[in-house]
Amino acid sequence: MKVAIIGGNECMVCEYKKLCEKYKCKAKIYPKMTNELKNIGSPDLLVLFTNTVSHKMIKCALNEIKSQDTKIVRSHTSSMASLRGILEEHTV
């Protein structure tokens, strides 16, 4: 499963990746606005950490999603517990 994470803490990027690997997910993480956000592709799951991201970045990410099958999950907190709960709910 491919997961794209928008927002979150820059210092937690490695931890987010490790957690996604435990759930057998390949993760792309974008903690801040960059040109790489245009290469988001077609993830199976898009996680938006709304507390640590701008409205402009959310809008850009949603516009870049190519697949209509992408599940979009919004979370106010960008904690590991929050991401773990999202992955448990949306991965099998």
N, CA and C of each residue as an Amber inpcrd file, in Angstrom:
protein
   276
   0.8490000  -1.1790000   0.0000000   0.0000000   0.0000000   0.0000000
   0.8880000   1.2330000   0.0000000   0.5450000   2.2200000  -0.8040000
   1.2800000   3.4770000  -0.8740000   0.5590000   4.5230000  -0.0270000
   1.3350000   5.1960000   0.8170000   0.7930000   6.2050000   1.7180000
   1.5300000   7.5200000   1.4770000   0.8000000   8.6070000   1.3960000
   1.3910000   9.9390000   1.3290000   0.9650000  10.6860000   2.5900000
   1.9460000  11.2610000   3.2640000   1.6790000  12.0100000   4.4920000
   2.0170000  13.4690000   4.2280000   1.0450000  14.3300000   4.4350000
   1.2110000  15.7590000   4.2200000   1.1900000  16.4380000   5.5780000
   2.2550000  17.1920000   5.8690000   2.3600000  17.8710000   7.1540000
   3.1390000  17.0400000   8.1450000   2.9460000  17.3030000   9.4030000
   3.6900000  16.6010000  10.4350000   4.9380000  17.3730000  10.8200000
   5.7270000  16.7850000  11.6930000   6.9540000  17.4160000  12.1630000
   8.1370000  16.9210000  11.3480000   8.9990000  17.8440000  10.9360000
  10.1660000  17.4730000  10.1420000  11.0730000  16.4950000  10.8870000
  11.1840000  16.6480000  12.1810000  12.0740000  15.7770000  12.9580000
  11.5000000  14.3650000  13.1180000  10.2530000  14.1680000  12.7510000
   9.5980000  12.8650000  12.8950000   9.5180000  12.0800000  11.5880000
  10.0810000  12.5810000  10.5030000   9.9610000  11.9380000   9.1930000
  10.4630000  10.4980000   9.2370000  11.6180000  10.2680000   9.8330000
  12.1670000   8.8990000   9.9170000  11.2570000   7.9970000  10.7380000
  10.6910000   8.5190000  11.8030000   9.7890000   7.7280000  12.6450000
   8.5070000   7.3850000  11.8940000   7.9780000   8.3460000  11.1340000
   6.7860000   8.0750000  10.3250000   7.0700000   6.9540000   9.3240000
   8.2400000   7.0160000   8.6680000   8.5950000   5.9810000   7.6830000
   8.7160000   4.6080000   8.3390000   9.3710000   4.5510000   9.5010000
   9.5300000   3.2760000  10.2050000   8.1770000   2.6820000  10.5800000
   7.2770000   3.5180000  11.0530000   5.9510000   3.0390000  11.4280000
   5.1920000   2.5270000  10.1980000   5.2910000   3.2430000   9.1010000
   4.6230000   2.7960000   7.8740000   5.1940000   1.4630000   7.3980000
   6.4950000   1.2670000   7.5270000   7.1160000   0.0030000   7.1270000
   6.6000000  -1.1570000   7.9710000   6.3250000  -0.9060000   9.2480000
   5.7770000  -1.9570000  10.1110000   4.4110000  -2.4210000   9.6220000
   3.6770000  -1.5260000   8.9800000   2.3570000  -1.8610000   8.4410000
   2.4360000  -2.2290000   6.9550000   3.6590000  -2.4880000   6.4850000
   3.9100000  -2.8880000   5.0900000   3.3990000  -1.8450000   4.0970000
   3.6800000  -0.5870000   4.4090000   3.2950000   0.5190000   3.5410000
   4.5450000   1.2550000   3.0750000   4.4910000   1.7130000   1.8310000
   5.5570000   2.5430000   1.2890000   5.0990000   3.9920000   1.4390000
   5.8800000   4.8000000   2.1410000   5.4420000   6.1570000   2.4740000
   6.2570000   7.2310000   1.7700000   5.5390000   8.2570000   1.3260000
   6.1350000   9.5070000   0.8730000   5.6680000  10.5420000   1.8820000
   6.6170000  11.2850000   2.4390000   6.2760000  12.2300000   3.5050000
   6.6970000  13.6360000   3.0860000   5.7640000  14.5570000   3.1990000
   5.9940000  15.9500000   2.8300000   5.6810000  16.8400000   4.0360000
   6.6650000  17.0920000   4.9060000   6.3890000  17.8950000   6.1020000
   6.2350000  19.3880000   5.8210000   6.7500000  19.8440000   4.6720000
   6.6010000  21.2580000   4.3300000   6.4220000  21.4020000   2.8280000
   6.0030000  22.5730000   2.3980000   5.7150000  22.8430000   0.9920000
   6.9970000  22.8300000   0.1770000   7.0470000  21.9540000  -0.8230000
   8.1720000  21.8910000  -1.7550000   7.6350000  21.6010000  -3.1510000
   8.5020000  21.7100000  -4.1470000   8.1030000  21.3630000  -5.5150000
   7.8890000  19.8720000  -5.6670000   8.4590000  19.0580000  -4.7810000
   8.2940000  17.6110000  -4.8320000   6.8480000  17.1930000  -4.5920000
   6.0760000  18.0570000  -4.0060000   4.6650000  17.7580000  -3.7340000
   3.9070000  17.4910000  -5.0360000   4.4260000  18.0080000  -6.1410000
   3.7860000  17.7560000  -7.4330000   4.0150000  16.3300000  -7.9100000
   4.9170000  15.5930000  -7.2740000   5.2020000  14.1970000  -7.6320000
   4.5040000  13.2250000  -6.6900000   3.3950000  13.6210000  -6.1340000
   2.7080000  12.7900000  -5.1450000   2.1450000  11.5140000  -5.7720000
   1.7820000  11.5710000  -7.0410000   1.3120000  10.3710000  -7.7420000
  -0.0840000   9.9360000  -7.3260000  -0.2520000   8.6240000  -7.1960000
  -1.5560000   8.0330000  -6.8570000  -1.4460000   7.1570000  -5.6220000
  -1.3780000   7.7470000  -4.4410000  -1.2820000   6.9220000  -3.2310000
  -2.6250000   6.2450000  -2.9340000  -2.5560000   5.1480000  -2.2080000
  -3.7800000   4.4670000  -1.7760000  -4.4160000   5.2010000  -0.5970000
  -3.5640000   5.8690000   0.1970000  -4.0250000   6.5770000   1.3900000
  -3.3030000   7.9100000   1.4900000  -4.0370000   8.9850000   1.6640000
  -3.4690000  10.3120000   1.8550000  -3.7990000  10.7540000   3.2730000
  -2.7620000  11.0000000   4.0650000  -2.9320000  11.4380000   5.4510000
  -2.5880000  12.9210000   5.5160000  -3.5310000  13.7270000   5.9710000
  -3.3250000  15.1620000   6.1190000  -3.2750000  15.5090000   7.6000000
  -2.1050000  15.9280000   8.0760000  -1.9710000  16.3980000   9.4530000
  -2.3080000  17.8870000   9.4460000  -3.5530000  18.2090000   9.7160000
  -4.0760000  19.5550000   9.4870000  -3.5370000  20.6230000  10.4360000
  -3.0290000  20.2390000  11.5890000  -2.5300000  21.2290000  12.5380000
  -1.1820000  21.8020000  12.1160000  -0.4060000  21.0440000  11.3470000
   0.9540000  21.4680000  11.0110000   1.1380000  21.7690000   9.5300000
   0.0470000  22.0600000   8.8320000   0.1410000  22.2980000   7.3950000
  -0.7570000  23.4740000   7.0070000  -0.3450000  24.2010000   5.9800000
  -1.1290000  25.3510000   5.5440000  -2.2880000  24.9130000   4.6490000
  -3.2690000  25.7940000   4.5440000  -4.4100000  25.5230000   3.6720000
  -3.9420000  25.3790000   2.2200000  -2.9630000  26.1970000   1.8380000
  -2.4340000  26.1550000   0.4770000  -1.8090000  24.7920000   0.1760000
  -1.0850000  24.2440000   1.1350000  -0.4410000  22.9460000   0.9330000
  -1.4770000  21.8270000   0.8280000  -2.5140000  21.8820000   1.6320000
  -3.5900000  20.8840000   1.5590000  -4.2660000  20.9470000   0.1920000
  -4.5710000  22.1520000  -0.2520000  -5.2210000  22.3250000  -1.5450000
  -4.3350000  21.8020000  -2.6760000  -3.0490000  22.0950000  -2.6100000
  -2.1040000  21.6300000  -3.6260000  -2.0400000  20.1040000  -3.6460000
  -1.9700000  19.4850000  -2.4750000  -1.9060000  18.0180000  -2.3850000
  -3.1620000  17.3770000  -2.9460000  -4.3140000  17.9260000  -2.6090000
  -5.5730000  17.3690000  -3.1040000  -5.6980000  17.5210000  -4.6210000
  -5.1530000  18.6010000  -5.1700000  -5.1890000  18.8070000  -6.6140000
  -4.2430000  17.8600000  -7.3530000  -3.1760000  17.4350000  -6.6910000
  -2.1710000  16.5940000  -7.3350000  -2.5160000  15.1090000  -7.3340000
  -3.4860000  14.7040000  -6.5580000  -3.8490000  13.2860000  -6.5020000
  -4.4390000  12.8720000  -7.8430000  -3.8490000  11.8420000  -8.4240000
  -4.2750000  11.3770000  -9.7430000  -5.4180000  10.3700000  -9.6690000
  -5.4610000   9.5960000  -8.6140000  -6.4180000   8.4950000  -8.5020000
  -7.6640000   8.9260000  -7.7480000  -8.7980000   8.4850000  -8.2140000
 -10.0470000   8.7340000  -7.5050000 -10.2440000   7.7330000  -6.3710000
  -9.4240000   6.6750000  -6.3480000  -9.5570000   5.6260000  -5.3370000
  -8.8330000   5.9560000  -4.0410000  -8.1390000   7.0730000  -3.9870000
  -7.3510000   7.4320000  -2.8240000  -8.2480000   7.7500000  -1.6370000
  -7.9770000   7.0860000  -0.5080000  -8.6800000   7.4050000   0.7380000
  -7.9880000   8.6120000   1.3550000  -8.7580000   9.5860000   1.7940000
  -8.2030000  10.7950000   2.4010000  -8.5960000  10.8190000   3.8670000
  -7.5790000  10.9180000   4.7320000  -7.8120000  10.9570000   6.1750000
  -7.1940000  12.2420000   6.7170000  -7.9830000  12.9810000   7.4550000
  -7.5050000  14.2210000   8.0860000  -7.3720000  13.9910000   9.5840000
  -6.2390000  14.4120000  10.1080000  -6.0000000  14.2710000  11.5420000
  -5.4710000  15.5990000  12.0690000  -6.0410000  16.0550000  13.1690000
  -5.6060000  17.3290000  13.7400000  -4.2180000  17.2090000  14.3690000
  -3.9160000  16.0590000  14.9340000  -2.6040000  15.8790000  15.5560000
  -1.6760000  15.1020000  14.6430000  -0.3890000  15.3570000  14.7820000
   0.6070000  14.6750000  13.9510000   1.4620000  13.7330000  14.7910000
   0.8690000  13.1460000  15.8020000   1.6070000  12.2560000  16.6940000
   1.7390000  10.8550000  16.1050000   2.6570000  10.0800000  16.6610000
   2.8400000   8.6930000  16.2310000   1.5900000   7.8830000  16.5480000
   0.9620000   8.1550000  17.6780000  -0.2540000   7.4300000  18.0630000
  -1.3750000   7.6890000  17.0540000  -1.4740000   8.9120000  16.6030000
  -2.4850000   9.2610000  15.6140000  -2.2350000   8.5190000  14.3020000
  -0.9850000   8.5230000  13.8380000  -0.6440000   7.8220000  12.5980000
  -0.8500000   6.3190000  12.7520000  -0.4770000   5.7710000  13.9040000
  -0.6850000   4.3360000  14.1550000  -2.1750000   3.9790000  14.0680000
  -3.0130000   4.7930000  14.6600000  -4.4580000   4.5570000  14.6030000
  -4.9870000   4.6130000  13.1730000  -4.5030000   5.5520000  12.3970000
  -4.9270000   5.6680000  11.0000000  -4.4980000   4.4540000  10.2100000
  -3.2470000   4.0210000  10.4050000  -2.7490000   2.8510000   9.6680000
  -3.4760000   1.5830000  10.0760000  -3.7700000   1.4290000  11.3650000
  -4.5020000   0.2530000  11.8190000  -5.8940000   0.2020000  11.2040000
  -6.5120000   1.3410000  11.0760000  -7.8750000   1.4000000  10.5340000
  -7.9260000   1.1740000   9.0270000  -6.9180000   1.6650000   8.3000000
  -7.0000000   1.6580000   6.8460000  -6.1180000   0.6380000   6.1430000
  -5.3000000  -0.1100000   6.8810000  -4.5030000  -1.1670000   6.2510000
  -4.9820000  -2.5080000   6.7410000  -4.7790000  -3.5080000   5.9180000
  -5.2210000  -4.8640000   6.2840000  -4.0380000  -5.7800000   6.3750000
